[in-house]
Amino acid sequence: MAKQSDTKLREITNWLDTTLNHANIPDYPTAHNGLQVENNGEVEIIAAAVDASLDTIRIAAEQNVDLLIVHHGLFWQGVEMLTGSWREKCKILLDNNIAVYSSHIPLDIHPQFGNNVLLAKALGLTQIEHCINWKGIKIAVKGALNKNRDLFTNEISDLLNIQPHTCLRGDAYIEELYIITGGAGSQVKTVYETGGRSFLTGEGSQWTIPYAEEKEMNYFLANHYATELLGVEAIAKEASKGFLDSCPVIIKTKNQL
């Protein structure tokens, strides 16, 4: 990646589009991956955040951010009237010349910067493979763990600074773990049918817990927000290093943990 002194917004976002392979990866209709809000084209400070929330945008303005890279973009709730908090978000972005770039599933599954693979590595998994087909892509990773499940639960807590909700009905010693970050609890049935007996995700519907109990699985719900911090931080750091030769601002909203 070439470094340039006068980096333009489009140079960075074109690199992001290509690196994250947005053109070829399916997503939910409200994801709207890519550049969601443009600025005047100048970028000196990049920030990373999980959500394009009002709190995040306020902090970005306070930190003089030019480009905000997020995992969950502005349009998850669909079309909204320009009133209340939605009007305030738009006004802050435009008044402070802040561009917003979003990447959802393409960032989850990326082999280098993805939430899945980075969380797997941070938790000590080895022999990591991408698995579980969804709309022609592989949305999960699995890997060898070889760890006592109680010790592993403590390690999740220490790494993510949360107390995971657990269903510990499988083997006391976990040899293999499946991971899908975020709100992928509904995939617990697919994980089981694929052969997985230990599964970590961020959150899941109520039915997923009795399902895991009945199937005698180890099932870890480690917080949607917490499991998706690593990817957006990594891609923002790479963009900042390559185009700006600097470090990004990392915006964390603790109320979501």
C-alpha positions as CSV (number, residue, x, y, z in Angstrom):
1,M,0.0,0.0,0.0
2,A,1.6,3.3,-1.1
3,K,1.9,6.1,1.4
4,Q,0.9,9.5,0.2
5,S,1.1,12.9,2.0
6,D,-2.2,14.2,0.6
7,T,-4.4,11.2,1.0
8,K,-7.9,11.5,-0.4
9,L,-11.0,9.9,1.0
10,R,-11.6,7.9,-2.1
11,E,-8.1,6.4,-2.1
12,I,-8.7,4.9,1.3
13,T,-12.2,3.8,0.7
14,N,-11.3,2.2,-2.7
15,W,-8.6,0.2,-0.8
16,L,-11.1,-0.8,1.8
17,D,-13.6,-1.9,-0.9
18,T,-11.0,-4.1,-2.6
19,T,-9.4,-5.5,0.5
20,L,-12.7,-6.4,2.1
21,N,-14.1,-7.7,-1.2
22,H,-17.4,-5.9,-0.8
23,A,-18.4,-6.5,-4.4
24,N,-18.5,-10.3,-4.0
25,I,-19.8,-10.9,-0.4
26,P,-23.5,-11.0,0.4
27,D,-24.9,-9.2,3.4
28,Y,-28.2,-8.1,5.0
29,P,-30.1,-5.4,3.0
30,T,-29.6,-2.7,5.7
31,A,-25.8,-3.2,5.9
32,H,-25.0,-0.9,3.0
33,N,-21.4,-1.7,3.1
34,G,-19.0,0.9,1.8
35,L,-18.9,4.7,2.0
36,Q,-22.1,5.8,3.6
37,V,-21.3,9.5,4.2
38,E,-18.6,11.4,2.3
39,N,-16.6,14.4,3.5
40,N,-14.7,17.0,1.5
41,G,-12.1,14.3,0.5
42,E,-9.4,15.1,3.0
43,V,-8.4,12.6,5.7
44,E,-5.9,13.1,8.4
45,I,-7.4,11.2,11.3
46,I,-9.2,7.8,11.0
47,A,-11.3,6.3,13.8
48,A,-12.6,2.8,14.4
49,A,-15.9,1.9,16.2
50,V,-18.3,-1.0,16.2
51,D,-21.4,1.1,15.8
52,A,-22.2,4.4,14.1
53,S,-24.2,5.4,17.1
54,L,-24.9,8.9,18.3
55,D,-22.4,8.5,21.2
56,T,-19.7,7.3,18.7
57,I,-20.3,10.2,16.3
58,R,-20.2,12.7,19.1
59,I,-16.8,11.3,20.3
60,A,-15.5,11.3,16.7
61,A,-16.4,15.0,16.4
62,E,-14.6,15.7,19.7
63,Q,-11.5,13.9,18.4
64,N,-11.5,15.8,15.1
65,V,-11.9,12.5,13.1
66,D,-12.2,12.8,9.3
67,L,-13.1,9.2,8.6
68,L,-15.1,6.9,10.9
69,I,-14.8,3.2,10.0
70,V,-17.5,1.1,11.6
71,H,-18.8,-2.5,11.6
72,H,-22.5,-1.6,12.0
73,G,-23.4,1.4,9.8
74,L,-26.0,4.1,9.9
75,F,-28.9,2.3,8.3
76,W,-29.6,-0.8,10.4
77,Q,-33.0,0.5,11.4
78,G,-33.9,1.2,7.8
79,V,-35.1,4.6,6.5
80,E,-35.8,7.1,9.3
81,M,-37.1,10.6,9.3
82,L,-34.6,13.3,9.9
83,T,-35.8,14.0,13.4
84,G,-34.5,13.5,16.9
85,S,-31.3,11.5,17.3
86,W,-31.1,10.7,13.6
87,R,-31.1,14.4,12.7
88,E,-28.5,15.0,15.3
89,K,-26.2,12.3,13.9
90,C,-26.5,13.6,10.4
91,K,-25.9,17.2,11.6
92,I,-22.8,16.3,13.6
93,L,-21.3,14.4,10.6
94,L,-21.9,17.2,8.1
95,D,-21.0,20.0,10.4
96,N,-17.7,18.3,11.3
97,N,-16.8,17.0,7.9
98,I,-16.8,13.4,9.0
99,A,-17.0,10.6,6.5
100,V,-18.5,7.2,7.5
101,Y,-17.4,3.8,6.1
102,S,-19.1,0.6,7.1
103,S,-18.3,-3.1,6.6
104,H,-20.4,-5.9,8.1
105,I,-20.1,-9.5,7.0
106,P,-17.1,-8.8,4.7
107,L,-15.2,-7.7,7.8
108,D,-16.6,-10.6,9.9
109,I,-15.2,-13.3,7.5
110,H,-12.0,-11.6,6.3
111,P,-9.0,-14.0,6.5
112,Q,-6.6,-11.4,7.9
113,F,-8.7,-8.6,9.5
114,G,-11.9,-10.5,10.2
115,N,-13.6,-10.6,13.6
116,N,-13.9,-14.4,13.4
117,V,-10.3,-15.2,12.7
118,L,-8.9,-12.5,15.0
119,L,-11.0,-13.6,18.0
120,A,-10.0,-17.2,17.3
121,K,-6.3,-16.3,17.4
122,A,-6.7,-14.1,20.5
123,L,-8.4,-17.1,22.3
124,G,-5.5,-19.4,21.3
125,L,-7.1,-21.5,18.6
126,T,-4.8,-23.3,16.2
127,Q,-5.3,-25.0,12.9
128,I,-8.0,-22.4,12.1
129,E,-10.3,-23.2,9.1
130,H,-13.2,-21.2,7.6
131,C,-16.5,-23.2,7.6
132,I,-20.3,-23.2,7.5
133,N,-21.8,-22.1,4.2
134,W,-24.2,-19.1,4.1
135,K,-25.3,-17.6,0.8
136,G,-22.1,-19.0,-0.9
137,I,-19.6,-17.8,1.7
138,K,-18.2,-19.3,4.9
139,I,-19.3,-17.4,7.9
140,A,-17.6,-19.3,10.7
141,V,-14.2,-20.5,11.7
142,K,-13.2,-23.5,13.7
143,G,-10.0,-24.5,15.3
144,A,-8.2,-26.7,17.8
145,L,-8.4,-25.5,21.4
146,N,-7.5,-28.3,23.7
147,K,-8.5,-26.5,26.9
148,N,-10.5,-27.1,30.0
149,R,-13.9,-25.3,29.5
150,D,-13.9,-23.6,32.9
151,L,-10.4,-22.2,32.3
152,F,-11.5,-21.2,28.8
153,T,-14.6,-19.4,30.2
154,N,-12.3,-17.3,32.4
155,E,-10.0,-16.5,29.5
156,I,-13.0,-15.2,27.5
157,S,-13.9,-13.0,30.4
158,D,-10.4,-11.7,30.7
159,L,-9.9,-11.0,27.0
160,L,-13.3,-9.4,26.3
161,N,-13.8,-7.8,29.7
162,I,-17.3,-9.4,30.0
163,Q,-18.8,-12.3,31.8
164,P,-20.0,-14.7,29.1
165,H,-23.3,-16.4,29.4
166,T,-22.6,-20.1,29.1
167,C,-24.3,-23.5,28.6
168,L,-21.7,-26.1,29.7
169,R,-23.2,-29.4,28.8
170,G,-20.5,-30.8,26.5
171,D,-17.1,-32.3,27.3
172,A,-15.2,-30.7,30.1
173,Y,-12.1,-30.5,27.9
174,I,-12.8,-28.7,24.6
175,E,-10.8,-30.0,21.7
176,E,-12.4,-28.0,18.9
177,L,-14.3,-24.7,18.9
178,Y,-16.5,-23.0,16.3
179,I,-16.7,-19.2,16.3
180,I,-19.1,-16.8,14.6
181,T,-18.9,-13.3,16.1
182,G,-21.9,-11.1,16.7
183,G,-25.5,-12.2,16.8
184,A,-25.1,-15.7,15.3
185,G,-26.8,-17.8,18.0
186,S,-29.3,-19.1,15.5
187,Q,-26.4,-21.0,13.9
188,V,-26.1,-23.3,16.9
189,K,-28.2,-25.9,15.1
190,T,-26.0,-25.7,12.0
191,V,-22.9,-26.0,14.1
192,Y,-24.2,-29.1,15.8
193,E,-25.3,-30.7,12.5
194,T,-21.8,-29.9,11.1
195,G,-20.3,-31.8,13.9
196,G,-19.4,-29.0,16.3
197,R,-19.9,-29.6,20.0
198,S,-18.5,-26.3,21.3
199,F,-19.6,-22.9,19.9
200,L,-18.9,-19.3,20.7
201,T,-20.8,-16.3,19.5
202,G,-22.0,-12.9,20.8
203,E,-25.7,-13.4,21.4
204,G,-28.6,-15.7,20.5
205,S,-32.3,-16.1,20.9
206,Q,-33.8,-17.8,23.9
207,W,-34.4,-21.1,22.1
208,T,-30.7,-21.5,21.4
209,I,-29.8,-22.2,25.0
210,P,-32.2,-25.2,25.6
211,Y,-31.1,-26.5,22.2
212,A,-27.5,-26.5,23.3
213,E,-28.5,-28.1,26.6
214,E,-30.4,-30.9,24.9
215,K,-27.6,-31.5,22.4
216,E,-25.0,-31.5,25.2
217,M,-23.0,-28.7,23.8
218,N,-20.6,-26.1,25.2
219,Y,-22.2,-22.8,24.2
220,F,-20.7,-19.4,24.9
221,L,-22.5,-16.1,24.5
222,A,-19.8,-13.6,24.8
223,N,-21.6,-10.3,23.9
224,H,-22.3,-9.1,20.4
225,Y,-20.4,-5.9,20.8
226,A,-17.4,-7.4,22.6
227,T,-16.9,-10.1,20.0
228,E,-16.8,-7.6,17.1
229,L,-14.2,-5.1,18.4
230,L,-11.1,-6.7,16.9
231,G,-11.9,-6.5,13.2
232,V,-12.8,-2.9,12.9
233,E,-9.8,-1.9,15.0
234,A,-7.4,-4.0,12.8
235,I,-8.7,-2.7,9.5
236,A,-8.5,0.9,10.7
237,K,-5.0,0.4,12.0
238,E,-3.9,-1.0,8.6
239,A,-5.5,1.9,6.7
240,S,-4.0,4.5,9.0
241,K,-0.5,2.9,8.8
242,G,-0.6,2.6,5.1
243,F,-2.2,5.9,4.0
244,L,-1.5,8.2,7.0
245,D,1.5,6.6,8.7
246,S,-0.3,7.2,12.0
247,C,-2.5,5.4,14.6
248,P,-6.3,5.5,14.5
249,V,-8.6,6.7,17.2
250,I,-10.3,3.7,18.8
251,I,-13.8,4.6,20.0
252,K,-15.4,2.2,22.6
253,T,-18.8,2.7,24.0
254,K,-18.7,0.6,27.2
255,N,-22.5,0.8,27.8
256,Q,-22.9,-1.9,25.2
257,L,-20.8,-4.5,27.2
